[in-house]
Amino acid sequence: MKKAFATILIAAATMGFATVSTAATAEAKATYKAARESAATDYKAARENCNSLTGNPKNVCVEEAEAVRTSTTAGAEAQYKNTPRARAGARTAIANSEYDVAKARCGSQTGNARNVCIKEAKAVNVAAKADATADKKVATARADARDDKRDANYKVAIEKCDALAGTAKDTCVASAKAQYGK
């Protein structure tokens, strides 16, 4: 009887967690979709404002509008996916769009000044992408460490259950599995 009750209790708790995570996912998807639509609308408006300009100022204006759109959509996607890879990808996309803006700003210069301006922009881009990659590796390492700790604690809990017998052992094992997500 106690085993059946424990099983029902664990199943109910699991169903409750599944429902909460599904609701959060639906909300996150709606937020992501709204951010993408907002970015597209804002881009179109900013792009229209650029039409009154000519030459290099127009190029800079267009690149800035595209950078804002990229930043908004990449940030929303990273938040929606919520993975180290997605966050690093967003930071890389943002760095690339900022590099395009910087190159467009360099377009008004000539000769060595233009070359230096482009090299400086490239250096900032490379540094930002390197930071994004490093942060991804750190986040992945922390996640791996967290998983290793959880597995080690689960093994300890199961070992403690081995000292018990019968229903008490079954309850202990079920509790350990529920606590450590196994």
N, C-alpha and C positions, 0 to 999 in steps of 0.2 A: 504494500500500500504506500509506504513512504517513497519507494523507488518511482512509482507511477506519479505521485504528487511532485517529486523533484523533476521528473521529466517534463510534466506539464508546465511547471514553473519556469524551467529553462526555455522551453518552446515559446511561452508567452513573452518572456523577456527578449528573446531573439526576434520575434515578430515585431515587437515594439521598436527595437533598434532599426529593423529593416524599413519600417514605415517612416521613421524620422529621416533616415538617409535618403529615401526616395523623394520625400517632400522637399528636402534641401536641394536635391538635384534638379527637380522641376523648377524651383525658384531660381536656382543658379542659371539654368538654361534660358529662362525668361529674361533675366537680367543681362545675360550675354547677348541675346537677340536684340534687346532694346538698345544696348550700347552700340552694337554694329549699325543699327538703323540710324541712331543719333549721329554717329560718326559720318555716315554717308550723307545725311542731310546737311550737317555742318560743313562738310567738304564741298558740297555743291554751292553752298552760299559763299564760302570763302573763295572758291574758284571763280564765281561770278564777279566778286570784287576785284579779282586780278585782271579781268578783261579790260578794265579802264587803263591799265598800265602798259608800257611797251619796253622792249629791250631787257636788260639785266634785271631791273626791278620787278618786271613781270615774272621772269624765271625764278627769282627769289621768292616771290609771293606764292607761286604755284608749288614750289618745293616745300615751303612752310605749311601750306594747306595740306599737302600730302603727308607731311611729317605729323601733323596733329591727328589726321585720320589714322595713320599707322600706329601712333602711340595709343590712341583710344581703343582701337580694335585689338591690338596685341595685348594690351593690359587686360582687357575684358576676357580674351581667350585664355590668358594665363590664369586669371582668377577662376574661370569656369573649369578648366582642366585641373588646376591646382596640383601640378607636378613640378619637380625641379627642372625637368626638360622643357616644359611649357614656359616657365618663368625665364629660363635662360634664352629660349627662342624669342620671347617677347623683348627682352633686353637687347638682344642682337638686332632684331628688326628695328627697334627704336634707334639704336646706335647707327645703323645703316641709313635710316632716314635723316638723322641729324647730320650725318656725313654728307648726304646729298644737298642739304640746305647750306652747309658750310662751303661746299664746292661751288654752288650757285653764287654765294656771296663773293667768292674769289673771282668770279667771272668778270667783275668790273675792273679788276687790276690787270696789269700787263707785266711782261718780263719776269725778272727774278722775284719781284714781290708776289706775283701770282703763283709762281712755283713754290715759294716758301709757304704761302697761305694754304695751298693744297696739301703740302707735306704736313703742316701742323694739323689740318683737319683729319688727315689719314692717321696721324699718330694718336689723336684723341679717339678715333674710331677703333683702332687696334687695341688700345687700352680698355675701352668699354667692353669690347667683345671678350677680351681676356678675363676681365672681372666677371662677366656673365658666366663664362666657362668655369672659372674657379668657384664661384658661388654654387653652381650646379653640382660640382664635385663634392663640395663641403656638405650640401644638403643631402646628397645621395649617401655619403659616408655616415652622416648622422642617422639617416633612416635605417641603414644597414646595422649600425650599432644598436639602435633601439630594438630592432628585430632580434638581434643576437641576445640582448639582455632579456627580452621577453621569453625567448626560447629557453634560456638558462634558468630563469625563474620558474617556468612551466615544468622543467625537468625536476627541479627541487620539489615543487609541489606534488608531483606524481610520486617521487621517491618517498615523501612523507606519507602518502596514501598507502604505500606498500606495507606499512606497519599495521594497518587496519585490516579488517576482514568483513566479508559479507556486505550487508546493506550500507554500513558505515563507509566501507571502501568505495562502493559504487557512488555514493553521494559525494565523497571527497573527490573522486576522479571527475565526476560531472561538474562539480564546482570549479575545479582547476581548469577544466576545458572551457568553461564559460568565462572565467576570469581572464584567461590568456588567449582567448579567441581561437581555440583549436578544435 
